[in-house]
């Protein structure tokens, strides 16, 4: 049986071999006949072959393009969570306690780390911050504030009315000498049975909501601190925060004057966690250092430069120009030095060319008065005497009476101010006045030694005018102090009454009349000369997402009003059909 299968298998194998051999021979003949022997005919059909090859290539390319196009149509590059935004600022950080924030660097850190009771929203109007609601009584003398529920500090502790009342006590304490002291002067504060904080004002204040933009400090950290030494407390170096970010670490920069402050996203921020995982603030002593930092890639953005610096910035940066609710003015020191002479102030106003001064600040809006049309619409503006160089020069000569008139002009290294000051010095010299200009960096030393002591005859400076008109901080005699903002040391009892009346009334028509009367005194007494309304020029890397174009900037710090949307990290996301 085994032999039978063996012989049968051998026959099948032999038959298969013969068939395979025959097929191979026939295949060779077929290939030779239909392929190899036909190579000699290629020359006759080469054009046809080329056409077919090109057609196939075109089809392949079309298919690849279609696949890429469809893929791109259903995908998009979008900003996502993660990454650190880096911004350059000018000025030292002597304290991270927001009650003492005076330099630009300190103000930026304060805004990023500390939430306020009220704040300017993206529309440029005063709105709610930590407060759930802010409501006045009918007469505007009593304001009720109710905090949001479940507020927390960055350490997880609850943020409550106790913290607010504790902070107000510090602000009102003269020993603390806070920058917010004038906001709450004469205001009594208490807590109602319903849990609201009640502010009782000495008189009505139509825009008191703007005065509530002060940051809150943690009582559980600072409750036992001596108010006199509050600035020296460890909190000033490593604070517990309530804002979008919390402090992480500080590192020295490339030079002894440079610092880097690393912040991380605060998971307890009342608006929710930011897209950014962190924010670092790089502080520099000068604007030139900021420019170098931008061009070297050390920082992502800055708000410290102006339009005049655009040619110094690399092509990887974009810029936004946003009109600020601020004003650049020539402030005369009206109580000491040669500028206390009213006749001299009037002669200087008549002799200088405001048009030439404004030409030093291109692309800005001319400003003649200390009120913006966006704040209030007045029916009548007092006329400002026309410029007359010769008449002014004659009058100055009469005032000098053979003596040399010397005055010092002071300004800061910000925007167009140095160029404006240089032009003013030139024009004053043509009028016969020996003027000299000093340009300072806008740091704590400038605030303490120049502003607080009013060490100038003329100060060329920018001030914030706000979304609502309130000129009391700048021209009321109570603010002619080291901590006040009456930079002209201007004192006029009638003006004091008008400014208080305009602040107190809820009647818009009456407010208009009071401000019209104030402007008449302002023009006659010449405590200041209006120049222009400045812009915020913001330089930022083109690969990041910063504040939106629809955000109305009242002050430079309002750029952070939509900080939760800022981002530096991109990802590809599929679109929903």
Secondary structure, 3 states (H helix, E strand, C coil): CHHHHHHHHHHHHHHHHHHHHHHHHHHHHHHHHHCHHHHHHHHHHHHHHHHHHHHHHHHHHHHHHHHHHHHHHCEEEEEECCCEEEEEEECCCCCCCHHHCCCHHHHHHHHHHCCECEEECCCCCEEECCEEEEEECCCCCEEEEEECCCCECCCCCECCHHHHHHHHHHHHCCCCCCCCHHHHCCCEEEECCCCCEEEECCCCCCCHHHHCCCECCCHHHHCCCCHHHHHHCHHHCCCCCCCCEEEEEEEECCCCCCEEEEEEECCCCCCCCCCCCEEEEEEECCHHHHHHHHHHCCCCEECCCCHHHHHHCCCCEEEEEEECCEEEEEEECCCCCHHHCHHHHHHHHHHCCHHHHHHCCCCCEECCCCCCCCCCCCCCCCCCCCCCHHHHHHHHHHHHCCCCEEEEEEEECCCCHHHHHHHHHHHHHHCCEEEEEEEECCCHHHHHHHHCCCCCCEEEEEEECCCCCCCHHHHCHHHCCCCCCCCCCCCCHHHHHHHHHHHHCCCHHHHHHHHHHHHHHHHHHCCEEEEEECEEEEEEECCCECCCCCCCCCCHHHHHHHHHHCECEEEEEECCC
